[in-house]
Amino acid sequence: MAMKINADECTACGDCAAECPNSAIMNKGAFFKINPDKCNECEGISEFQKCVDVCTAGCIVPA
């Protein structure tokens, strides 16, 4: 499974993209998007999803 970003709530701060160890998060202008083919929810890297930990808007959820 992968994570996804609710575009309506994303503030486009970029904190999540900088934190992603798989480079799965890309800038789409007014918001960021997670590539589900690259996202593995930080399995084997962290107990929690790093993007969720740094997202102040709380807009990153399971897909």
Secondary structure, DSSP 8 states (H G I E B T S, - for coil): --EEE-TTT-----HHHHH-TT--EEE-SSSEEE-TTT--TTTTT-SS-HHHHH-SS--EEE-
